[in-house]
Amino acid sequence: MGSHAGASIAFRAALAAVDEGVELRGLILNQPHHGGVKRTAAEESSVDDRVLPLPANDLLWELALPLGADRDHEYCNPETMLAGVDAARLRRLPPCLVLGRMKDPPRDRQRTLVEALQKAGVTVEAKLDGAGYHAMELFKEDRAAEFIAQVTDFVRRHTGAGSDVHAGRSRL
């Protein structure tokens, strides 16, 4: 599981794990944070977003990407990232839960990622219509409870775990 930029790390780690024959039961990508050179409608409307304003988002990518790379780099743009991965490799991924928020600036890129995974034949549960903005589960108790419930439900369904989930005995 990964949240925000960590969702990309979790995705790449899952690909590497299945390449090595590791059996994964699920992959959770919480509000994957992606970008690209050509702005999406959601990005264009996020100039003054309260959590992830466009200028700050651009600066984050400038600091995170390799020197000289733009936002179409495979670490940033989901289309570029997936262009280098064939469908057969993607199909080895376990069921994926992708969570998003209605006011999250990267929401269009999250949909692109979900659609590409589904097109490749990956089982994806997409819940991209969560109320609020980027990382809201960190700031609002009710959104945190919703997030925990979604993750718990996914883990239980894909591991057959009951209360063991909280005891740390089941792993995704």
C-alpha positions in Angstrom: 0.0 0.0 0.0 1.1 3.5 -0.7 -0.5 6.9 -0.3 0.1 9.9 -2.6 3.6 9.8 -4.0 4.0 6.5 -2.1 1.3 4.9 -4.2 3.7 5.1 -7.2 6.4 3.5 -5.0 4.0 0.7 -4.0 2.9 0.2 -7.6 6.5 -0.3 -8.7 7.3 -2.5 -5.7 4.3 -4.7 -6.5 5.5 -5.0 -10.1 9.0 -6.0 -9.0 7.6 -8.4 -6.5 5.3 -10.3 -8.9 8.3 -10.3 -11.4 10.2 -12.3 -8.7 7.3 -14.7 -8.2 6.0 -13.2 -4.9 2.3 -13.8 -4.5 0.5 -10.7 -3.5 -3.1 -10.7 -2.5 -3.8 -7.0 -3.0 -2.4 -3.6 -3.8 -3.8 -0.4 -2.3 -3.1 2.9 -4.1 -4.4 5.8 -2.0 -4.8 9.0 -4.0 -1.9 8.3 -6.4 -0.1 11.5 -7.1 0.9 11.8 -10.7 1.3 14.7 -13.2 2.3 15.5 -16.7 3.4 18.3 -18.9 0.0 18.8 -20.6 -2.4 20.0 -17.9 -5.6 18.1 -17.2 -8.8 20.0 -16.3 -8.4 19.2 -12.6 -4.8 20.4 -12.6 -5.7 23.7 -14.4 -8.4 24.3 -11.8 -6.0 23.7 -8.9 -4.0 27.0 -9.0 -5.1 27.9 -5.6 -6.0 24.5 -4.2 -5.9 24.6 -0.4 -3.6 21.5 0.0 -1.9 21.0 -3.4 -1.8 24.3 -5.3 -0.5 24.0 -8.8 2.7 26.0 -8.2 3.6 23.9 -5.2 2.8 20.7 -7.1 5.1 21.8 -9.9 7.9 22.5 -7.4 7.4 19.1 -5.8 7.9 17.4 -9.2 10.9 19.6 -10.0 12.5 18.6 -6.8 11.6 14.9 -7.1 12.4 14.1 -10.7 15.9 13.5 -12.1 17.7 16.6 -13.3 16.5 17.7 -16.7 13.4 15.5 -16.6 10.0 17.0 -17.1 6.6 15.9 -15.8 6.2 13.4 -18.6 8.9 11.3 -17.0 7.9 7.7 -16.1 8.0 8.6 -12.3 5.4 11.3 -12.8 3.1 10.6 -15.7 1.1 7.4 -15.5 0.8 7.1 -19.2 4.6 7.2 -19.6 5.0 4.8 -16.7 2.6 2.3 -18.1 3.9 2.6 -21.7 7.0 0.7 -20.7 5.0 -2.2 -19.1 3.3 -4.8 -21.2 -0.2 -5.9 -20.5 0.9 -9.5 -19.6 3.1 -8.1 -16.9 0.4 -5.9 -15.5 -2.0 -8.8 -15.4 0.2 -10.5 -12.8 -0.7 -7.8 -10.4 -3.2 -8.7 -7.6 -6.5 -7.0 -7.3 -6.0 -3.2 -6.8 -7.9 -0.8 -4.7 -7.5 2.8 -6.0 -8.9 5.6 -3.8 -9.3 9.2 -4.7 -11.1 12.4 -3.8 -13.4 14.5 -5.9 -11.3 17.7 -5.4 -7.9 16.2 -5.6 -5.8 17.9 -8.3 -4.3 14.6 -9.6 -7.8 13.0 -10.0 -7.7 13.0 -13.8 -4.4 11.1 -13.7 -5.8 8.7 -11.2 -8.6 7.9 -13.6 -6.1 7.4 -16.4 -4.2 4.9 -14.2 -7.3 3.0 -13.3 -8.5 2.8 -17.0 -5.1 1.6 -18.2 -4.9 -1.1 -15.5 -8.5 -2.2 -16.3 -7.7 -2.2 -20.1 -4.7 -4.5 -19.3 -7.0 -6.9 -17.5 -6.1 -6.0 -13.9 -8.9 -6.3 -11.4 -9.4 -2.8 -10.1 -11.8 -1.4 -7.5 -11.8 2.3 -8.1 -13.3 4.6 -5.5 -12.4 7.9 -6.9 -15.4 9.9 -5.7 -14.4 10.4 -2.0 -15.6 13.7 -0.6 -13.0 16.4 -0.2 -9.4 17.2 -1.3 -6.0 15.7 -1.4 -4.9 13.9 1.8 -8.1 14.8 3.6 -7.9 11.6 5.6 -5.0 13.2 7.5 -7.0 16.2 8.5 -10.6 15.1 9.0 -11.6 12.4 11.5 -14.6 11.3 9.5 -12.5 11.0 6.3 -9.9 9.0 8.2 -12.6 6.6 9.5 -13.9 6.2 5.9 -10.4 5.5 4.6 -9.8 2.9 7.4 -13.1 1.2 6.6 -12.3 1.0 2.9 -8.9 -0.4 3.4 -10.1 -2.9 6.1 -12.9 -4.1 3.9 -10.5 -4.7 1.0 -7.9 -6.5 3.1 -10.6 -8.7 4.6 -12.0 -9.6 1.3 -8.7 -10.4 -0.3 -7.0 -12.2 2.5 -9.9 -14.0 4.1 -8.9 -12.3 7.3 -11.2 -11.4 10.1 -9.9 -9.8 13.3 -6.4 -11.0 12.4 -6.0 -7.9 10.2 -5.6 -5.7 13.2 -3.3 -8.2 14.9 -0.8 -8.0 12.1 -1.2 -11.6 11.1 -2.4 -11.0 7.6 -0.5 -9.3 4.9 -1.4 -7.9 1.5 
